[in-house]
Amino acid sequence: MSEGSSGSPLKSDLGTTTISNAVVSQIAGIAAQEVEKVQMGGGAAAAVGGFLQSVTGGVTGGSTSGGGNYSRGVSVEVGEEEAAIDLTMAIEYGQSIPQITEAARRNVINRVESLAGLRVTEVNITVNDVQVPEERPMLGEQEETEEMARRQEQRA
């Protein structure tokens, strides 16, 4: 490794900044969800996981990142200056999967590179579900139930 010649914003004469996997997972998950018609982690499975998390107050899916919903469907490998990211998502039926995934890929790369200062070497995307528009009212009901659970929790 050549010191200083890499131009990495994470290394300077005064020290080194290390970005954890959990932080990159959260940034990537938020960035992917900023793209319309994307449901991270897959459709129904993600909805059920989110509902269970809101009811139990715990983190489901074995995630130890502490990122909760933001890192669902995200797996990362973070080095000193680079990151590789794998995303799993559902796309709304009727949408162009190549267009949506490319938009998500570009947004994730832009956000991780600008916010974390890491160079993204690849963003691999697995589309594991198609979200049917008729499912949206059910997701709306789920969100209302989650909000009611949060309000009750705050009162307690």
C-alpha positions in Angstrom: 0.0 0.0 0.0 1.3 3.4 -0.9 0.5 6.0 1.6 -1.2 9.2 0.4 -0.9 8.4 -3.3 -4.3 6.6 -3.5 -6.2 9.9 -3.0 -8.7 8.2 -0.7 -10.7 10.6 1.4 -10.5 8.1 4.2 -6.8 8.3 4.7 -4.8 11.4 5.6 -1.6 12.3 7.3 -3.6 12.8 10.5 -5.2 9.3 10.5 -7.5 6.8 8.9 -11.3 6.6 8.9 -12.9 3.1 8.8 -16.4 2.6 7.7 -18.2 -0.4 9.1 -20.3 -2.9 7.1 -23.4 -1.9 9.0 -23.0 1.8 7.9 -22.5 0.8 4.2 -25.5 -1.6 4.4 -27.7 1.2 5.7 -26.6 3.7 3.1 -27.0 1.2 0.3 -30.5 0.1 1.6 -31.7 3.7 1.9 -30.3 4.6 -1.5 -32.0 1.6 -3.2 -35.3 2.4 -1.6 -35.1 6.0 -2.9 -35.8 4.5 -6.4 -39.6 4.2 -7.0 -41.1 0.8 -7.5 -38.4 -1.0 -5.4 -39.2 -3.1 -2.3 -36.0 -4.2 -0.6 -35.7 -7.8 0.6 -38.6 -8.9 -1.6 -42.3 -8.3 -1.5 -44.4 -10.3 0.9 -41.4 -11.6 2.9 -40.2 -8.1 3.6 -43.7 -7.0 4.6 -44.1 -9.8 7.0 -40.6 -9.2 8.4 -41.4 -5.5 8.9 -44.7 -6.2 10.6 -43.1 -8.7 13.0 -40.3 -6.3 13.8 -42.8 -3.5 14.6 -44.8 -5.8 16.8 -42.0 -7.4 18.7 -39.6 -4.4 18.7 -36.8 -6.7 17.6 -34.7 -7.1 14.5 -35.8 -10.0 12.4 -33.9 -12.0 9.8 -30.7 -12.5 11.9 -29.4 -9.0 11.1 -26.8 -7.8 13.6 -26.2 -4.5 11.8 -28.7 -2.6 13.9 -29.9 -1.1 10.7 -33.4 -2.5 11.0 -35.4 -2.0 7.8 -32.8 0.0 6.0 -30.4 -2.8 5.6 -32.9 -5.5 4.7 -31.9 -7.2 1.5 -28.4 -5.8 1.6 -25.1 -7.6 1.9 -21.8 -5.8 1.7 -18.1 -6.5 1.7 -16.2 -3.4 2.8 -12.4 -3.0 2.5 -10.2 0.0 3.4 -11.1 1.9 0.3 -13.6 -0.2 -1.6 -17.0 -1.8 -1.2 -18.9 -4.5 -3.1 -22.7 -4.6 -2.6 -25.3 -7.3 -3.1 -29.0 -6.2 -3.1 -32.1 -8.4 -3.1 -35.4 -6.7 -4.0 -38.9 -6.9 -5.5 -40.0 -4.8 -8.4 -43.5 -3.6 -9.0 -45.2 -5.6 -11.7 -45.3 -3.8 -15.1 -42.0 -2.0 -14.5 -38.9 -2.6 -16.6 -36.6 -4.7 -14.4 -33.4 -3.6 -16.2 -34.4 0.1 -16.0 -35.3 -0.1 -12.3 -32.3 -2.1 -11.3 -29.9 0.2 -13.2 -31.5 3.2 -11.5 -31.0 1.5 -8.1 -27.5 0.5 -8.9 -26.5 4.1 -10.0 -28.2 5.6 -6.9 -26.4 3.1 -4.5 -23.0 3.8 -6.1 -23.5 7.6 -6.0 -24.7 7.6 -2.3 -22.0 5.2 -1.0 -19.2 6.9 -2.9 -20.3 10.4 -1.8 -21.4 9.7 1.8 -18.9 7.0 2.8 -15.9 7.9 0.6 -15.6 4.3 -0.6 -15.1 3.3 -4.2 -17.9 0.9 -5.2 -16.5 -2.0 -7.3 -19.8 -3.7 -8.0 -23.5 -3.7 -7.1 -25.1 -7.1 -7.8 -28.9 -7.1 -7.8 -31.1 -10.1 -7.4 -34.8 -9.6 -8.1 -36.6 -12.3 -6.2 -40.2 -11.1 -6.3 -42.7 -9.1 -8.3 -45.0 -6.8 -6.3 -48.5 -6.8 -7.7 -50.2 -3.4 -7.5 -53.3 -5.0 -5.7 -50.9 -5.8 -2.8 -50.4 -2.1 -2.1 -53.6 -1.7 0.0 -52.4 -4.5 2.2 -49.1 -2.8 2.6 -50.9 0.4 3.6 -52.9 -1.5 6.2 -49.6 -3.0 7.5 -48.1 0.5 7.8 -51.2 1.7 9.7 -50.9 -1.3 12.1 -47.2 -0.5 12.6 -47.9 3.1 13.3 -50.6 2.2 15.9 -48.2 -0.2 17.6 -45.5 2.5 17.7 -48.0 5.0 19.3 -49.1 2.4 21.9 -45.5 1.7 22.7 -44.7 5.4 23.2 -47.7 5.7 25.6 -46.4 2.8 27.7 
